[in-house]
Amino acid sequence: MMIPVGGRLAGDGAALPFDGFPRSDVSSPKRAPDSSAVAVSDGLNAGSAFLGSILAGTLLGFLGDLWLNTDPWLVVIGVVVGSINGFVQMRPAMIKPTGKQAYRGR
């Protein structure tokens, strides 16, 4: 079915085809993400994973202390284990390749 879309007609006077879906080529072109925005996003992701690991370890240690009545040892162990886990989760973001490092064959 040929109907005018938004009052526009093709160059030969015929109406543009309309299939009921918005045309993607009419919308504004998408820009590539800014490198600073990507860096901020990566930093926030790594930081929140680190903080979440510490909080989860602390909470599990606290609940374990309440259950076993071993104040404050499981909280301390939970903070240490949560910190180690946070660093392990943050490592891939810290060594993200930028294209400037030498290739080591891995």
VENNORUR-V343248 format. One record per backbone hydrogen bond with DSSP energy under -1.0 kcal/mol. NH is the residue of the N-H (numbers start at 0). CO is the residue of the C=O. Records with the same first field share a line. If there is no record, write none. Layout:
BEGIN
NH->CO  CO
END
This chain:
BEGIN
7->4
9->13
12->9
17->0
37->33
38->34
39->35
40->36
41->37
42->38
43->39
44->40
45->41
46->42
47->43
48->44
49->45
50->46
51->47
52->48
53->49
54->50
55->51
56->52
57->53
58->54
59->55
60->56
61->57
62->58
63->59
64->60
65->61
66->62
67->63
68->64
72->69
75->71
76->72
77->73
78->74
79->75
80->76
81->77
82->78
83->79
84->80
85->81
86->82
87->83
88->84
89->85
90->86
93->89
94->90
END
